[in-house]
Every structure is written in structure tokens, then in C-alpha cells.
């Protein structure tokens, strides 16, 4: 799975948690979940759980703390998929 495919899956995961549809449509690796999409920290935890389920991976607390933007999410997803 390439980065663009991961971005599309992350976009679909994030969609229910943001009301900023314009920012969601422009979602890319530089998109910050909190600043750009106005996602609160409680919903960010839900997004991490949804990512774990969708990609069949486990994200530890250290990685969860790093996952503040799309690029970090992709890096974590890719690193987990290579170890499966």
C-alpha cells in the first residue's frame, strides 16, 4: 500500500470527527489533526483506535503521542505494516 492509498484511508477515518470539510478535502501529509481539522484530543484517541482497527496494527502510547499529523500517522502505519 502506498502513501496515497494510506492518506485516502486516513481521510475516511477522520471524516466523522471533523466539521471542517474544506480542510478535510485538502488533507495531505502536512495536515495537522488538531490545528487544521479542529479535532479535539478525545476524538484524536478515537481516530488512533480506528486506525488500529482499519490497518490491523497496534499503536503504543509513544507512537500515539507522535500522531499529531497525517505524515506521522502514515509513518507509523507503514512501519507497523512492514513488521507484520
Secondary structure, DSSP 8 states (H G I E B T S, - for coil): --HHHHHHHHHHHHGGG---HHHHHT--TT-BTTTTT---HHHHHHHHHHHHHHHT----HHHHHH-SBHHHHHHHHHHHHHT-
